């Protein structure tokens, strides 16, 4: 996210990241393919990429006068939109992970944390929430019901997939195989705290252009995942092994070969009514291998920042009006569709 923000603040950083990105990743021409044209019919020679150290120096001299919450939102959306758990990191992920670049981006992170408009990044779950239905307001579906049965079905399917994967899939993590990669159950009430901000914070988005925001209120015990340690502790207490079913995808995403676990959400529901992942919890923990113990690790995957999973039947649609939202195409700004007078 910090690299995306720096690219918006400085065109030279954007250009340097582009050319370095062409060189990094799995090798030149793999993450990005360079197309050139010349009136002479000869291939144009691409400019030489700057060194990571040169980019780091440019990052150290960034001018933050134009930094605001709108640029922050765009950078956050880009970061979430490019998260992927089924293939190798792209070239700019590799670039941002270089120690010299990570160190240079520290000043960007400090400026971000000083912004007054992003306090919701680390705040706990709000009382007023929104469930997002990715259809127009003419035909939204009701909120999911019977979470206990949903979690029972989830556990049964996950166990069956793990057994089947152990028998049918190769143990070599480099094998060309893909399967389930997310860490959370589907089919439960899933809410967000900020609208329209949350409409652009969706991993593996299908490019929806219509959304209905349903107001939701929920009570009960909420576990806050604000740091990687919060997620790790949850996995230590309620481990659910998913090595065979996640092995290939998560190896490609993280480079780690070993055993994998996620929370056993059926057991978590016996202690917590909801689990909330903050923006900072997402940014500091998602898409990387998090060590649980000497043999196992985990990944926060498929879970959007500032969103809540409701594990018990305590969330209800409130009496406040629903909101209809629309955008022209993927990447455009969401606008509220107000009823005609």
N, C-alpha and C positions, 0 to 999 in steps of 0.2 A: 504494500500500500504506500509506503514512504517513497519508493522508487517511482510509482505512478504519479504521486503528487509532485515530486521533483521534476518529472518530465513536463507536467503542466506549467510549472513555474518558470522553466528555462528551456527554450527551444534547442539550445546547444546540448543540454543534458539528454533531451529526447533523441536528437540525432546520434549522439555518442552511444546511447543505449541501443539504438537500432543497429548500428554497425557492429558493436560488440556482440549483440544478440545473434547476428549472422554467423559470427565466428564460434560462439559457445554452443551449449547444448550438446547434442550427440556428434557435432562436427559441422563444418560449413555446408550449408545447403540442406540440412536435415530439418531443423526447426523452422527455418525460413528458406525459401527459394528466391534467388535474385533474378529478376527479369530485366533485361536492358534492351535498348533500341538505339540504332545509329543510322543516320542517313547514308553513310558510306557502306553499309551492309556488314561492317565488322562489329564484333561484340565490344561494347564499351567496357573499360576497365573500372571496376568499382573503387571508390576511394578507400584508402587504408583505414582500418579501425583504430581509434585511439586506444591506448593502454588502459587497463583498469585503474592504474594509478593516476592517469590524467583525468579520467572521469571522477575519481574520488576528489581530486583537487578542485574540479568544477563544482562538485556537490558542496564542498566546504565553503564556497564563496556565493552560495545561493542568496538571492534577495527575497525575503519573505513578506515584503510589503503587500503583495497581492493575495496572500493566503487568507482564505475565508472558508466558511462552512460549506459553501456550494462546491468549491474545488475539492474540499475534503470528501464530500459525498460522492463526487465523481470518481475520485481515487479509490474509495472504499468499494464502490460498485464494480469497478474494473478488477480489483483484487479478488472479490468474491466470484465474479463472472468467469475468471480464468482459473479458478481452483479445479483440479482434476485429480482423481485418485486411481485412474485406470491406465495411466501411461507415464512416461518419464517427465520430469519437470521441463518446461519449455526454456528457451534460451535466456529470457529475462529473469526467470526464477533462479537459474544458475548464476546469472550475473549478480542478482541481489544477495545471493548466498556467499559470494566471495568475501573473505574476512575484511579486505581493504574497503569494499563497498559497504558492507554492513556497518563498519566503524564510521564511515563518512555519513551514513544515513542517520546516525544517532542525533545529530543536530536537527534533522527534519522531524524526528519523533518528539524531540523536546518542544519544538514549536507547535506541533499538533496538540500535545497534552496541555499547552497553555491556552488554547482556544476556549473561549467561554461557552461556545455553542455546542460542545461535544460532551457535556457532562453525562448525557445519556449513555455514552460508551461504557461507563463502568457502574451505572446505577442498577439496583436490583429490579426485579420484575415490577412493572407498574400495575396498579389495580385495574385500570382500564386497558384492555387489550383488544386486538383485532384478529379475527380469523379471515384469511384471504381465500376467496373462491375465484379461480382464474377464469371466470366467465362474466358476462354482463349481468346487470342487476335484473334482467328479465327472467332469468332462470337459475338462480343460485341454489345449490343443494343445502339441505339442513346440516347442522353440525353432526359429526360422528357420535354415535352412542355406544354404550356397553364396552367401555375400555378394558374391563377385565377379560372379556371374551377375546377382544382384539389382541391383548398381550398373550393370552393362552395360545391363540392361533399362531402368533408371531414366534413364540418359543418352540412350538412343535415344528414349524416350517424351518426355522434356523437349525434345529438339531438334526432334522432330516437332511437338510442340504449339507451340513457339515459331515455327516456320515457318508452321504453319497459322494461328496467331493473327495473325501479321503480314499475312497475305493476307485474312483473314476479319473481323477485328475492327477497329472504328474507331480511328483514332489519337487522337481526342479523349479525354483521360482522364476527362472528365465524362460520357461516354456510359454509358447504363444497361447495363453488361455486367459479368459476374463470371466467374471461372474459378479456376484454381489459385492459392493464396495462401501455401502453406507453403514453408519454406526447406530442409527436410531430406527425405531419401529415406525412404520407407516400406518395410516388409518386411524390415528388418534386425533383429538382436538389439538391443533397446532396454531399458536397465536404469536403475534408480533406486537411490539410496543409503540412503534412510530409509523405513521402513515402520512405522506406517501413514501418516506425514506425506505421503508422495508420492501417496497414493491420492486426496487432495483437490486435487492440483496438476496439473490437466489442462486445457489450453486446448480450447475447443469440445467440452466433455464431452458424452457422450450420456446422462448421468445413470445410469450403471451402479450397481447395488445389490449385485453380487457381484464378488469379485476373488480370484484365486489368485496369491500371491506365490511365484515360483520362485527359489530361491537360485542365484546364478550367480557363477562366478569367471572372471576373465579376466586375461591378462598382455599384455605388449607395450607399445608406444609410445603414450602417451595425450597428446593435445593438450588443454590446459586453456584454456577460454574463460571467463575470470574478469572481463574488462572488455570494453567495446565495441571497444577497439583490437585485442584478440585476434581478434575476428571480422572486423574490417576488414582486418587483415593477412592472414587466411586468404583473404578475397575478392580481395585484391590479387594474391596469389601464384597462386591457382587460380580466376580469374574465369570464370563461366558466365553469359552474358547471358540475361536472362528478361524483357526490357522488354515485349514484346508480350503475353506471357501474364500478367504481374503488373500491367501499367500501370494498369488501372482500379481494381482492389481496393486496391492500395497507395497510389494517389493519394487515394482516399477516406479511407484510414486515416491518412495522414501529411500530405496537402496538397501533396506534392512532385510536380512534373511533370518527368520526365527519364528517363534510362536507368537500368536496374536490373540488378544482378548478385547471384548467390549463389555459394557455393563449388561448384566442379566436384568432386563427391564421388568420382568415379572416380579423378581425379588425387590427391585428398587421401589416398585409400587406399594409394597408392604410397609414402607417407611416414609415415602414422600408422595404427595399428591401431584406435584409438578416439578419440572427441572428447567431452569432458565439458563441459557448461554448468553452472556453479555458480549458486547462488541469486542472489548479487550480480551475476554476469554477466548473468543474466536480468533482474533488476530495473533494472540500469543501461543495458541495451541493447535489450531486446525492445520491439516495437510502435512503434518510431520509425525515421525515416529516418537512416541512418548514412552519412556521406560517405566514399566510397572514394577518389575523385579528383575532378578538376574537372568531369567529365561524368557520373559514375556514383555511385550510392548503393546501399545494401542494407538489408534488414530481417531481423531474427531473428524468425521467425514459425513457430508450430506446434511449438515445442520447449519442453518443460516444464523448470522449474528443477531443478537437481541431478539431471540425467539424462545418460546416456551412450549414444552411438550407436557400435556396433561395426562397423567397416568391413572387418575381415578375420576369418578363421575362428579366433579365439583365445579366444572366450568359450564356456564350457561350464556346463551345469547341474551343481551340486555335489551331494554326497551328503547334505547337510543336509535336514531335512524341509521340505516346502512348508507355507505358511500359508494358511488360508482366512479371508477377511474378508467382512463383510456390514454393510449399513446399511439402515435402514427406507425412506429416500427420499433424494433428492438434497438435499445440504446437511446431513444428519444426520451424527453421528460414526460412524466405522468401528469395528467391534468384531471381535475375532478369534473365529472359530468353532472351538472346541476339540473334538476327538473325544470322544465319550462313553466313560466308563470301562467 
